[in-house]
């Protein structure tokens, strides 16, 4: 069974293709088998992505530090049929196009040497952008004292959208100060999106 499953992963792109092929060959098996295939596929995908991001972060850090920049994030994503390896960097006063070109060129050379990404991909180096979501601990730390926008899955105190100064955060909650100077604490699992607010 393991050999068959691995063969499926090598030849098919979607879960539905796996299930259809499996059912045609041996008849649709127990639900546990199908769930096991889906679960295993997710683990493979997530592990691959995390490994690539971690290796790239280690590779780019010396370049970032040598140019007096701050590494904001590294992400490896698939959009449509294309894979993107994105490096977000920043510095006091804002990163320039020249900074991005330096990092892109130096990192590109190292990636060509190491060649640990099996897919064809596009390398992008840019600033994090004004409306990029806060995802990692360092994103929240950098944003303390700044105005953020929060959207929730369900209503909290009668509303699903909030804007205020980020006052505190931990692994479970986020606290902001609203315009009327009252504070509200929102559970992070209830937050669908949090990002720096764009001030006109």
Residue, then its C-alpha position, 0 to 999 in steps of 0.5 A: x500500500x505504501x508503494x502505491x500511495x507514493x506512486x500516486x503522489x509522484x503522478x497526480x496533483x490533486x486528492x480527487x485524482x488519487x481517490x478516483x485512481x485508487x477506486x478504479x484499481x481496487x474499489x473505494x476502500x475504507x474512509x480511514x484509508x482515504x483520510x490517511x492518504x489526504x493526511x499524508x499528502x498534507x504533511x508532505x506539502x507542509x514539510x516541504x514548504x517549511x524546509x524550503x523557507x527555513x533553508x532560504x532564511x538561513x541562506x539570506x540572513x548573512x546577505x541581509x545583515x551585510x547590507x544593514x537590512x532586517x529580514x521580515x519574512x520568507x515564504x514559498x507559495x504556489x499561485x496558479x501554476x507558478x511557484x514563488x520564493x519571496x523574501x521580504x526585507x526592510x530597514x529604517x526609512x524604507x528599503x529601496x529598489x537598489x537594496x532589493x536588487x542586491x539581495x536578489x542577485x546575491x541570494x540567486x547566486x547562492x540558490x543556484x549553487x545549493x539548488x535544494x528547490x526541485x520546482x521551477x520558481x520565481x525569486x522575488x525580493x521586496x518590502x513587506x508592504x503597508x497592508x501585509x498581514x501580521x503573521x509571525x511574532x516579530x511582525x507583532x513586536x515590530x507593530x507595537x504602538x502602531x495602528x492596526x486593522x483587525x477582522x474577525x470570523x464572527x462578531x466580537x462585542x457586536x462588530x467584526x472589524x476593528x481599528x486601533x493602536x496595538x498595545x499588547x499580544x501573546x500567543x492567544x490574544x491581541x489587545x488594541x486601544x480604540x479611538x475612544x481610548x478604551x481597550x479591547x482584547x480579541x482571541x487570536x483564533x477568532x481573528x481572520x486578518x490583522x494588518x497595519x492600517x493604511x492611514x490616509 
